[in-house]
């Protein structure tokens, strides 16, 4: 029984990784690709925010929301730099190519 549960989780992990890669790489714009590649960070942060919603006060929820936004931005900046170098600037102040 232990082997079958392990193989099921392995298959789920592989399927999730393939779906994530296809979702990320299907974007045509580099900035959209970077945004999509940071989606696991956003999903984990959102799940945590929903999980602590009933136990944290408004101030704590606001602080965690700001922290999660900063973590999302930092993740996107890191990924943009890793895959596209200094040339890629997304978000505020980014110039659209014509």
C-alpha positions as CSV (number, residue, x, y, z in Angstrom):
1,X,0.0,0.0,0.0
2,X,2.8,2.4,0.8
3,X,4.3,2.0,-2.6
4,X,1.0,2.9,-4.4
5,X,0.5,6.0,-2.3
6,X,4.1,7.1,-3.1
7,X,3.5,6.5,-6.8
8,X,0.3,8.4,-6.8
9,X,2.0,11.4,-5.2
10,X,4.9,11.1,-7.6
11,X,2.5,11.1,-10.6
12,X,0.6,14.1,-9.1
13,X,3.9,16.0,-8.6
14,X,5.1,15.3,-12.2
15,X,1.7,16.2,-13.7
16,X,1.6,19.5,-11.7
17,X,5.2,20.3,-12.8
18,X,4.3,19.7,-16.5
19,X,1.1,21.8,-16.2
20,X,3.1,24.6,-14.5
21,X,5.8,24.6,-17.2
22,X,3.2,24.6,-20.0
23,X,1.3,27.4,-18.3
24,X,4.4,29.4,-17.8
25,X,6.0,28.9,-21.2
26,X,2.8,29.4,-23.2
27,X,2.9,33.2,-22.5
28,X,4.1,35.1,-25.5
29,X,5.4,38.2,-23.7
30,X,8.5,37.9,-21.4
31,X,6.9,40.0,-18.7
32,X,3.8,37.7,-18.7
33,X,6.1,34.7,-18.6
34,X,7.8,36.1,-15.5
35,X,4.5,36.9,-13.9
36,X,3.2,33.4,-14.5
37,X,6.4,31.8,-13.3
38,X,6.0,33.5,-9.9
39,X,2.4,32.0,-9.5
40,X,3.4,29.3,-7.0
41,X,4.6,32.0,-4.6
42,X,1.3,33.9,-5.0
43,X,-0.7,30.7,-4.4
44,X,1.1,29.8,-1.2
45,X,0.8,33.3,0.1
46,X,-2.9,33.3,-0.7
47,X,-3.5,30.0,1.0
48,X,-1.7,31.1,4.1
49,X,-3.7,34.4,4.2
50,X,-6.9,32.5,3.9
51,X,-5.8,30.0,6.5
52,X,-5.0,32.6,9.2
53,X,-7.9,34.9,8.3
54,X,-10.0,33.9,11.3
55,X,-7.1,34.0,13.8
56,X,-5.2,37.2,12.9
57,X,-6.5,40.7,13.5
58,X,-6.9,43.2,10.8
59,X,-3.4,44.8,11.4
60,X,-1.7,41.4,11.2
61,X,-3.6,40.5,8.0
62,X,-2.6,43.8,6.5
63,X,1.0,43.4,7.4
64,X,1.0,39.9,5.9
65,X,-0.7,41.1,2.7
66,X,2.0,43.8,2.2
67,X,4.7,41.2,3.0
68,X,3.2,38.8,0.5
69,X,3.1,41.5,-2.2
70,X,6.8,42.3,-1.6
71,X,7.7,38.6,-1.8
72,X,5.8,38.3,-5.1
73,X,7.6,41.3,-6.5
74,X,11.0,40.1,-5.3
75,X,10.3,36.7,-6.9
76,X,9.4,38.2,-10.2
77,X,12.4,40.5,-10.2
78,X,14.7,37.5,-9.4
79,X,13.2,35.4,-12.1
80,X,13.3,38.2,-14.7
81,X,17.0,38.8,-13.9
82,X,17.8,35.1,-14.0
83,X,16.2,34.4,-17.3
84,X,16.3,37.7,-19.2
85,X,19.1,39.7,-17.5
86,X,19.1,43.4,-16.8
87,X,17.4,44.3,-20.0
88,X,13.9,43.1,-18.9
89,X,12.0,45.7,-16.9
90,X,8.3,44.9,-16.2
91,X,5.7,46.7,-14.2
92,X,5.8,50.4,-13.3
93,X,8.0,52.4,-15.6
94,X,8.3,49.6,-18.1
95,X,8.4,50.7,-21.8
96,X,6.1,48.9,-24.2
97,X,7.7,47.8,-27.4
98,X,5.8,48.9,-30.5
